[in-house]
């Protein structure tokens, strides 16, 4: 078989999604050996690029259920959007064309995460396929090893997100907690499917406890760090060492928060050290060890060369949050209309998030995505990020204030309601041509996140004063127009509150604040004076607990194919709108 055929067949295997594969119990674990080998990777200068593009293209894969136009089946960006929907800063203006009201109202959660389960495991299957091609990295060439490192880093990220979403964490609803306890799901994450998992194993593959999942993920990251030595990103969709450092910073902070809040979890983790499962030990003795590791890896990620977004980059009406920029460590990479669902354009991140296009769900169906009033009111007028959303006093005007940057004219501008977002722009700023406007990339990891991880970590390991000073220096250097920001927090609780305000502003709409809410047990508050949440969606949760709707429900179909799995309790209707 010649090399061109090898490459074509390999790409097909990496990118194609079987319409019949719907559960972890049905995932094929490896590619046939005739598809590609480490030797074939070495012989072709372009084959590694093909393989990596085959992986990164799955970020934008849609219709993975095989049902055209599914309103929550549009790839990795859909996962970001869904996580935003669960928070407190992402209200919709009108529910007529809001495809997420079943989640926002907390009334239809039983099937809400089915697509997430299937999508993540199919993406993991693709990483397993690549990992299986390099079984002996010590004797493989540099290109093959770099390819392996990419797949390991990506698999680690996917499992980090998947396991956090589907792990049941304690809620304010005692009946749910009791049900979870009696079902035996407390402390369980998700089943591990790797490149060595057999079909027999898939049919009886239990959810692993958190202390096993952490070690599994860390093992992948350790290997990725090793095998990506010398690799330089070809595109922002590829993982390099700084991205691995960023993933480690995320993971160490997650561990630190958990062990800080749950000393018994730390004891379980430490007792799992030295297990015979082949996964690396964490080598820690305390939550403080984990905070120190988080700070260390955040610093290493920052040193990778990425720089925070400037005001001009952030606010650009043509390229803002749709084109890879200096701060993007990892992101989707879309360059042609063939990569997005133009046939069902409303099933895309851009159509559902952006406010300016005439063809988007906002202008078409008034499903404008806004910032929550309570958060908006906390943004200083000296913070240029505030102009990412329309101030109440500027809504309805035909004269566009100079502080906003937009492709709209006055008449169309006046149709945008207060608090509507201008953060995300259609591709090339195209507000009238769908095919152009949908060609847009999205950030998955920005270097700014590493700064915030570092602030939180050093608040624990050094002092609140040190963290407050560093956060103030960052905001005054990069976000405030006059250097006037002062962090007045003097204790850890007040600092975390202030840090989260700034995190929520910085990463609004990017799908990562969900993880902070879940690891810290932060309250979701949608009911307050002047709330711009729809009355049916004003759900509130209590501090110290996970909002019930943030515990994803595992599909019942999984049980049909995997007898070892235990499902989560259904939180639908357990919290009602105030």
Secondary structure, DSSP 4 states (H G I P E B T S, - for coil): --HHHHHHHHHHHHH---TT--SGGG------TTS--HHHHHH-TTHHHHHHHHHHGGGG---TTS-TT-TT-SHHHHHHHHHHHTSSS--BS-STT-TTHHHHTTS--TTTTHHHHHHHHHHHHHHHHHHHT-S-GGGS-HHHHHHHHHHHHHHHHHHHHHHHHHS----S-HHHHHHHHHHT-TTB------TT--HHHHTT-PPPBHHHHHHHHHHHHHHHHHHTTT---SSTTS--HHHHHHHHHHHHHHHHHHHHH-HHHHHHHHHTTT-TTSPPP----SHHHHHHHHHHHHHHHHTTS--PPPHHHHH-TTTTTTS--TTEEEE----SGGGS--TTTTSSHHHHH-SS-TTSHHHHH---BB--HHHHTTS-TTBGGGGGB--GGGTT-SSPPTT---S--HHHHTTSPTTBB-SS--GGG-SS-HHHHT----EEEEHHHHHHHHHHHHHHHT-HHHHHHHHHHHHHHHTBSSS-------SHHHHHHHHHHHHHHHTTTSS-HHHHHHHHTPPP---STT--S-GGG-----TTS--GGGSPPPPHHHHHH-TT--PPPP-TTSS---
